[in-house]
Each structure stands twice: as structure tokens, then as C-alpha cells.
Amino acid sequence: MTKVLNVDALPEPSVLKRAKRRRPGLLVANAIVLVLAAMAVTTIFTNPRFEWETVGKYFFEIRVMKGIGVSIGMTAATMVLSLVCGTLVALMRMGGSRLMSTVAAAFIWVFRSIPMLVQLLFWYNLAALFPTLSLGIPWGPRFVTFDSNSVIGPLTAAIIGLTLHETAYIAELIRSGLLAVPDGQRQAASALGLTPAQIFFRITLPQALRVIVPPMGNELISLLKATSLVSVITLADLLYSVQLIYAKNFQTVPLLIVAAIWYMIITGVITLLQQRLERRLGRHTLISADKAGKVKRIEHSV
């Protein structure tokens, strides 16, 4: 005998409840993470050897504040120089000249291969290789001569070493972002009569930024942390400043905690700025897509 299904007796779709899938493995993993987190927090705040009173005492110490200024200043100056130089190297790498492309590829290979610490030490000891630096005509007369030690001090050596190292990486980031833009858009813009400069700044660069910004933010954070290496050339950055303090009072761990906390604070600020910039670029993308959709709808209606 055939049974007839009464459709009216079925509950409304809004009344139906979705059964939750049980995941015992996830519950166990969450429990383990909570236990480990509780153990870590308890250890950090109950171990007297952390000496949090000493951390608070030196957290806003004047030498620490000056070291933070040096670290942030080096990071900003190096990033600006690296962006300019990296853009030039990326354009050379993508250009039609085989010589320029080869030179750019060789530059990237050399400065990505040599560790940053080695570069810092090399530029700091440049006077051993070139006692004097001069300006003049190649293989000709020299107009001005400088003593290398007076020109290249710790700060100059740090900025040169950091900039050359970062330029090699940033050039590849910029090149990957530019290659992500379809070539057909540049061809269409050229057909409309736009100049190469207008095509780059109005068509290619705005779209490439959406690809470049996320890894560029990570590169900026890595650069901030890499400034701690300049302590080996006696430049008073954040790390070297706390090293000078604990060399006198022997409070090594508390002062290293001070440096670590400040690095985390600065990194957090950079991360927030990066996220805001990504959302802004994403919003512009949605607006552009919406405008393009409206234009297509109008064309279809016409």
C-alpha cells in the first residue's frame, strides 16, 4: 500500500534546527591549548626571576626611549630608500634591455645571498678596503676626497647595509605585484592614448598594490627586528641601549624583556596600520567593481 506524504504536516524551514556536529578531537585540542596557555601565564607572572619590578623601572628609561627612536628612525629611512631603489631595480628587471635586466638580476642575487650581519660588518669596516673615498672623473682627476672613517660611521653603515639588503627583497615583491596585473589592461590603456607614465600610475600600480601591501608589511616588520643586528657595530638602537644598561647592573633578563615588549608594541602598531591599508585598498576594489557592474547594466539596458 502506497503512503501519501502530507506536505502540510512538515515544519516550516525557519523552524528546522541544524544539528551540530560533534567534534571530540577539536574539544580535546582546545582543552590542551587552554591548559598550556594557563601554564605559560602562571609561570610568567609567578616566577620571581622575571623581576617585573625591574622591568617597570626601566621600561620608560631615557636611554631605552632614545634607542627606540633610533630603531624606528632607521626602519623608516631604510624602508623609504628601499622602496625607491627596489622600484627602480624591479623596473630594470622587467625592462626590455637585456643588459639592464641582467644587472638587476645580479644585484638581487648578490644582496639576497649575503647575510645581513655580514653586510653590516663589511660596510662598517669599509675603510680597511678603501681608506679614502673621492668624487671625480673615472680613471681621471679627483675633485673631492674624504676619509672613509669620517664619512661612513655606524649609522651610515647600518643604513647602507640594511637598504641594500632590503632593496633586493622589495624589488622581487614589487616585480611580482606588477606581473600580477594582466598585460591586456596595459595594452587597452595604451590603445586609449595613455602615456607609459599614466598607465603605470593610474592602471598598473593601483592594482599591483593589492598584491604588494601584505608581504610588504611583513617585510617592514622583519626590517624592524633586523635593526637589532646593528648593535654589533656599536650603534645605540633599542637592543644596544638595554645591553649597555644590563652591562652595569647585571639585570640581563628583565632588560631583555623590556626590549622584547617594545618590539612587540611597535610590531602591533605596524600590523594595525597594515590591516587598515589593506581594508582601504579592498574597499576601493569593491567600489571599482560596483561601478563597473553599473556600467555593464546600463549598457545592457540600452
C-alpha positions in Angstrom: 0.0 0.0 0.0 1.4 3.4 -1.0 1.8 6.0 1.7 0.9 9.6 0.9 3.2 12.3 2.3 1.3 15.1 4.0 3.3 18.2 3.0 1.2 20.5 5.3 2.4 18.5 8.3 6.1 19.3 7.6 7.6 22.1 9.8 8.5 25.4 8.3 12.1 25.8 7.1 12.7 28.5 9.6 11.7 26.2 12.4 14.2 23.5 11.4 17.3 23.4 13.5 20.7 22.4 12.2 22.2 19.6 14.2 25.6 20.5 15.5 28.3 18.0 14.5 30.2 16.7 17.5 34.0 17.1 17.2 35.7 15.5 20.2 39.1 16.0 18.7 38.6 19.7 18.5 37.4 19.8 22.1 40.5 17.9 23.2 42.8 20.3 21.2 41.1 23.4 22.7 41.5 21.9 26.2 45.2 21.3 25.7 45.8 24.8 24.3 43.9 26.3 27.3 46.0 24.3 29.8 49.3 25.2 28.1 48.3 28.9 27.9 47.3 28.9 31.6 50.6 27.2 32.5 52.6 29.8 30.5 50.8 32.8 32.0 51.1 31.4 35.5 54.8 30.8 35.0 55.5 34.2 33.6 53.7 36.1 36.5 54.6 33.9 39.4 58.3 33.3 38.7 60.2 35.9 40.7 63.2 35.7 38.5 61.4 37.6 35.8 61.7 40.6 38.1 58.7 42.6 36.8 59.5 45.5 39.1 62.8 46.0 37.4 61.0 45.7 34.0 58.7 48.5 35.0 61.5 50.6 36.4 63.5 50.6 33.1 60.5 50.5 30.7 60.5 54.2 30.1 64.1 54.9 30.9 65.6 57.7 28.8 68.3 55.5 27.1 65.6 53.0 26.2 63.5 55.7 24.7 66.4 57.0 22.7 67.1 53.5 21.4 63.5 53.1 20.3 63.8 56.4 18.4 67.0 55.2 16.6 65.4 51.8 15.7 62.2 53.4 14.4 64.2 56.1 12.5 66.5 53.5 10.9 63.5 51.4 9.9 61.6 54.4 8.3 64.7 55.7 6.5 65.7 52.2 5.2 62.2 51.4 4.1 61.8 54.6 2.1 65.2 54.2 0.4 64.5 50.5 -0.2 61.1 51.3 -1.8 62.7 53.8 -4.2 65.7 51.6 -5.1 63.5 48.4 -5.2 61.1 50.0 -7.6 64.0 51.0 -9.9 65.5 47.6 -9.7 62.2 45.9 -10.4 61.6 48.1 -13.5 65.1 47.3 -14.7 64.4 43.6 -14.2 61.2 43.8 -16.2 62.6 46.2 -18.9 63.3 45.4 -22.5 67.0 46.0 -22.1 68.8 42.7 -21.6 71.8 44.5 -20.1 69.6 46.3 -17.5 67.7 43.1 -16.7 71.0 41.1 -16.2 72.4 43.8 -13.9 69.2 43.9 -11.9 69.1 40.1 -11.6 72.8 40.1 -10.5 72.1 42.8 -7.9 69.2 40.8 -6.4 71.2 37.6 -6.4 74.2 39.1 -4.6 72.4 41.0 -1.9 69.9 38.3 -1.2 72.7 35.8 -0.9 74.9 37.7 1.6 73.5 37.6 5.2 72.6 41.0 6.6 75.0 40.8 9.5 77.9 40.2 7.1 76.8 43.2 5.1 76.7 45.4 8.2 80.2 44.4 9.3 81.5 44.8 5.7 80.2 48.4 5.4 81.3 49.3 8.9 84.9 48.1 8.0 84.9 49.6 4.5 87.9 51.9 5.5 90.1 48.8 5.6 89.4 48.3 1.9 89.1 51.9 0.8 90.9 54.3 3.2 89.6 57.3 1.2 86.5 58.0 -0.9 86.7 60.5 -3.7 84.5 62.2 -6.3 85.8 62.8 -9.8 86.1 61.5 -13.3 86.5 57.7 -13.6 90.2 56.9 -14.3 90.8 60.7 -14.2 91.3 63.6 -11.8 89.7 63.6 -8.3 87.8 66.7 -7.3 87.0 65.9 -3.7 88.5 63.3 -1.3 87.0 62.1 2.0 88.3 60.0 4.8 86.2 56.8 4.9 86.0 56.6 8.7 84.6 60.1 8.8 82.0 59.5 6.1 80.9 56.0 7.0 80.1 55.9 10.7 77.9 53.3 12.5 74.6 54.9 11.4 75.7 55.3 7.8 77.0 51.8 7.6 73.8 50.5 9.1 71.5 52.3 6.7 73.6 51.3 3.7 73.7 47.7 4.7 70.0 47.5 5.6 69.0 49.3 2.4 70.9 47.2 0.0 69.7 44.0 1.7 66.0 45.1 1.7 66.2 46.5 -1.8 66.9 43.0 -3.2 63.8 41.6 -1.5 61.5 44.6 -2.1 62.4 44.6 -5.8 61.1 41.0 -6.1 57.9 41.9 -4.2 57.2 44.8 -6.5 58.0 42.8 -9.6 55.6 40.0 -8.5 52.9 42.6 -7.9 53.4 44.2 -11.3 53.3 40.9 -13.0 50.0 40.1 -11.3 48.3 42.8 -13.4 47.1 41.4 -16.7 49.0 42.7 -19.7 45.8 43.2 -21.6 44.9 46.2 -19.3 48.1 47.9 -20.2 47.5 47.3 -23.9 44.0 48.6 -23.6 45.2 51.7 -21.8 47.9 52.3 -24.5 45.2 51.9 -27.2 43.2 54.7 -25.5 46.2 57.0 -25.8 47.6 57.0 -22.3 51.3 57.6 -21.8 53.5 54.9 -20.2 53.7 57.0 -17.0 49.9 57.4 -16.9 49.5 53.6 -17.5 51.8 52.8 -14.6 50.4 55.2 -12.0 46.7 55.0 -13.0 46.3 51.4 -14.2 49.1 49.1 -13.1 50.3 50.5 -9.7 46.8 50.7 -8.0 46.1 47.1 -8.9 49.6 45.9 -8.0 49.4 47.5 -4.6 46.7 45.0 -3.5 49.3 42.2 -4.1 52.3 44.1 -2.8 51.0 45.5 0.5 50.5 42.3 2.6 54.1 40.9 2.0 55.5 44.5 2.2 54.0 44.8 5.7 55.7 41.6 6.7 59.0 42.9 5.2 58.7 46.1 7.3 58.2 44.1 10.5 61.2 41.9 9.6 63.2 45.1 8.9 62.3 46.5 12.4 63.6 43.3 14.0 66.7 43.2 11.8 67.7 46.7 13.2 68.7 44.8 16.4 71.7 43.5 14.4 73.3 47.0 14.3 74.2 46.5 17.9 77.3 44.6 16.7 78.6 47.9 15.1 78.0 49.8 18.4 75.0 51.7 17.2 72.8 52.6 20.1 69.5 51.1 18.9 66.9 49.6 21.3 68.8 46.3 21.9 72.2 48.0 22.3 70.8 50.5 24.7 69.4 47.8 27.0 72.8 45.9 26.7 74.6 49.0 28.0 72.3 49.1 30.9 72.5 45.5 32.0 76.2 45.5 31.5 76.3 47.8 34.5 73.6 46.5 36.8 73.7 42.8 35.6 69.8 42.7 35.2 70.1 40.9 31.9 66.7 39.1 31.7 64.5 42.0 32.9 66.1 44.4 30.4 65.8 41.9 27.6 62.1 41.6 28.5 61.9 45.4 28.2 63.3 45.3 24.7 61.1 42.4 23.7 57.9 44.2 24.9 58.8 47.3 23.0 59.4 45.3 19.8 56.0 43.7 20.2 54.3 47.1 20.7 55.9 48.6 17.6 55.1 45.5 15.6 51.5 45.6 16.8 51.1 49.2 15.6 52.6 48.3 12.2 50.2 45.4 11.9 47.2 47.6 12.6 48.3 50.1 10.0 48.8 47.4 7.5 45.3 46.0 8.1 43.7 49.4 7.7 45.6 49.9 4.5 44.5 46.5 3.2 40.9 47.3 4.0 41.1 50.6 2.3 42.5 49.0 -0.8 39.9 46.3 -0.7 37.1 49.0 -0.3 38.4 50.8 -3.4 38.4 47.5 -5.3 34.7 46.9 -4.3 33.8 50.4 -5.4 35.5 50.0 -8.7 33.8 46.6 -9.3 30.4 48.1 -8.4 30.9 51.0 -10.8 32.0 48.6 -13.5 28.8 46.5 -12.8 26.6 49.5 -13.1 28.2 50.5 -16.4 27.6 47.0 -17.8 24.0 47.0 -16.6 23.4 50.4 -18.3 25.0 49.1 -21.5 22.7 46.0 -21.4 19.6 48.1 -20.8 20.5 50.4 -23.6 
